[in-house]
Structure formats: C-alpha cells, structure tokens
Amino acid sequence: QFLMANKLDTAMWISRLFTVYCSALFVLPLLGLHEAASFYQRALLANALTSALRLHQRLPHFQLSRAFLAQVLLEDSCHYLLYSLIFVNSYPVTMSIFPVLLFSLLHAATYTKKVLDARSSNSLPFLRNLLEKLSANQQNILKFIACNEIFLMPATVFMLFSGQGSLLQPFIYYRFLTLRYSSRRNPYCRTLFTELRIVVEHLIMKPSCPVFVRRLCLSSISFISRLAPTVA
C-alpha cells in the first residue's frame, strides 16, 4: 500500500537500485569485461531516468520560457541528467561511475528505511543497521563525490588528447561543473574547491617548494578562480 501510494518515489527507488546493481557490476566485472561496458551504459541510462523523474517531481509544470529553463538548471537532478548524457556514449571511465553509484545508493537507502518503517518498526534489523552506518558516513560520501566531480574535469581533457573522448566533452563537462559549484542543495563541490586551494597554497609556501612549482600552482589557482561562477 505504501509503495502504491507513492508511485513516483517507488519508481525512482527501483531505478536507483538498478543503477547501484549495474554500477557494481561495472566496477567489479564479475561477468567479464565486455559485459562490464554494457553495465556502464545501463547505469548511466538508469541514472538519467531517475534524474528525469526527480526533475518532473520538482518542476511538474513545463513552461517554454527562459525563466523556467533557469529554474531547471538550478536543480541537482538536472545536473545529473546532463552528467549521464555526457558520459553515456563515451569510453567507460571508472571515476565517472562513482558519483552515480554513490548518489543512487544514498537516496535508495533513505527510501528503503521508509519502506521498512511502513512494514514494521522492527523489521530486518541487520539491514537497518547497514542503512544507519551508510547514513552516518553520508558527509564523507558526499565529499568523495565532489572530489570525483572536480578531478573528472582534467580527466576529460586527458581523454581528449588520448583519443578516447570527444572535442565537446570537456566544454560540456565544464558547464556541468559550474552548475555543481553553484548548487543550492549541495555545497560540497564549492567546499572541496576551497579546501583543495588551501592545501595547495599551504604546500607551495613551504621553503622546500621550488620557485617554478610555486609560480605554476599560483597561476593555475588564479586561472581556475577566474573560471569559477559567481554564487549568489
């Protein structure tokens, strides 16, 4: 009754579980490397479906206007719909599947707890314990996802020069990264950029750091800071 009363949430729960399943079979290629590549695409397509459903849930009334498009681009679900489209037809990159896997796992765990509560307050204690441990580590998981999002930017450039990526991919991914940086719901990308800058500045200001390395890092930090979007 609970599942039928919340059909859209249940559909997203099932698609997230399927995303976790496909992502796991890509990361751990138990069925062979050839099958792993197909699971990579399935995971991203399932994530795109979840993101589209979530976007419909957040903004149910479509409007063909600039204001509505601006509102759509503020939604995290729109960001990960774009993310899935960027990588679904690209060369499989293990780093790119982790954000999809971990976000799906976190959201599926939250809804699984609701399903268990609807069934019985004491049902499946072992599973509840696992879900509680996952929830307790949510902040660390979100930081790890943000770290993946950041380091995928140079990875897309490397893929381009190695012949495994398209010319447009780094530019489209840069747009995705600016959306994540400006996210209202998830500040971890912004936080990680700040923390990485502090760590790098601390290391290069040590007397043992060569001068040319210091200058290179400072110019890189200045360049990246100019590319960062303004956050309201």
N, C-alpha and C positions, 0 to 999 in steps of 0.2 A: 504493500500500500504506500509506503514511504517513497519507494522508487518510482511508482506510477504517478504519484502526486507531484514529483519533481522531475519531469521527463527530460527537460533540457540539461539540468545538472547531472542526471544519471547518464545521459548520452556523452557528456564531457568526461565523466568519471570512467566510462568504458573506453573512450578513445585515449584517455591518458594512460590507463592500464595497458592498452595495446601499444602505446608509444614506449612505455617502460619495457615491455616484452621485446619489441623489435630492437630497441636501443641496446638492451642487454645482449641480444644475440649478434649484434654487430660488434660490440666491444669484446665479447667472448665468442669468437666464431666457432661454436661447437658443431655447426652443420657444414663447415667448410668456408673458405674464403670467397668463393663465387656467390654463395648464398648470403654471406655477410653483406655484400654490396647491395643486394636487393632489400635486405632488412634495414639498411641505412636509409634508402629512399622511402620505404614504408613508414619508418619512424618519423621522418620529416613531413610526409603527407598526412599522417595521423595528427601530428602537432599542428599542421596548417588547418585541419578540420576543427580541432579543439579551439584554436585561436579564432577562427571564423565564427564558431558557435558562441564563444565568450564575447566577441565583439558585437554580435547580434543581441546578446543578452544585455550588454551595457548600453547599446545605442539601437533600440529596436526599430525606430522610425527613420528610414533612409531619406535623405534630402540631397538633391543635386545643387549644392552651394559651397562656396569657399569656406564659410563658417563651419559647416558640418564636416568638411574634409579636415579642417584644422583641429576640430574636436576628435575626429577619428585618430589622427596622428598623435594625440596625447595619450591614447590608450595603450597599455602594455601588450594587450592581445594583438593589436595592430602591428606592433614592433615585431612580435614573434611570428606573425603571419608573413611579414616581409622576410624575416630571417629564414624561414622554411623555404620560401621561394628562391632565395639567394643560393642556397646550398643543395636543393633537391636534385638538380641536374649536374652538379659539379663532381669533381673527383672526390671520393669519400675521404673525409678528414676526421680522425677520431676526436680531435679537440672540439669540432663543431657539434658533435652529438651530445656532449656532456651538459650544456645548458638545457637542451630539450629533454634529456633524460631526467635531470635533477628537478627541473620545474614540474614536470609531469608527476614525478614521484612525490614531491611535497604536496601538490594540490590533490593528488589521488589519496594520499594518506589522510589529509584533512576531511575529505568526503567519506572515506572508509570509516573514520571514527563516528561520523554522523549516522552512517548505516548501522554500525554496531550498537550505537545508543538507541536507535529506533527498534532494533531487535530485542535487546536486553541490556541492562546496565552492567551486567557481569559476564557477558558473552565473550568467548575467545580471549581469555586474559593474556595468553602468550603473544597474540597478535597486537593486543592493546599496548603491551609493554614495548614491542618493537616500534609501534607508531609514536609512543611517548618519547622514546630515545631519538627518533628522527626529528620530532618537533623540537626537542631540547637543543639539537645541533643546527636548527634552521638558519641562524645568523651566519654560522661558519659556511654552510652550504651556499647561501646567497652571495657571500663574499667570493667563494670559489667560482661561482657562475659569472660574477662581474669580472673576475680575473681572466676567465676564458674569453669573455666578450672583448676585452681590451687586447689581449695578445693574438686574437684572430685577425686583427687589422694588419699587422706585419705579415701574418701567415698568408693572407690573401695576396699580398704583394709578392711574396716568395713563390706562391703557386703560379702567379702570372709569369714570372721570369723562368720558372722551371717547366713551363708548357702545360701545367695541369689546371690552370684557371683561365677565365675569360678576361678581356680587357676592361669590361664594365664592372666586374665583380668587386674590385677594391673601391670603386667610386660609390656603388650602391651600398656596400657594407659600411663605408664611412658615414653615409646618411643614416643607416641603422644605428651606428654607434652614437651619433649626435642625438638621436631620439632617446636612446637609453640614458645618455648623460643628462638629458633634460627631464627624465621621467619623474612624475609627481608621486607615484606609488612606491617606486623602488629607487632609493638614493644610493645604492651600493656602488654603482658604476662611478658616480661622482666621487664617492668616498675613496674608492680604490685608486683613482687617478691622483687624488690629493696625497694619499699615503705613499704611493709609489714615488711621487715627486719629492716628498720629504726624505724618504730613504735614499734616493739617488743623490740629492743635494748634500745629505749628511756624509755619504761615502766620498763624493768627489771633493769635498772641502778638507779632507784629511791631507796632511803634508806629504804622505806617501803616494798620493794620486798624481800621475804625470799631468803636466800642464795641458798638453794637446787633448788628453782624455777629458779633462775638466771643461775645456772650451767646447769640445764636441758635445758633451752632455748638456751644458748650459744653453748652447744654440738649439739643440733638439728640444729641450724643455720650453724655450721661448717659442719655437715654431709650433709645437703641439698646443701651447696655451693660446696662441692666436687662432688656431683652428677650433678651439672649444666654443660651443654656442653659449649665448647669454641665457642664464637661468633666472626666471622671474622669482 
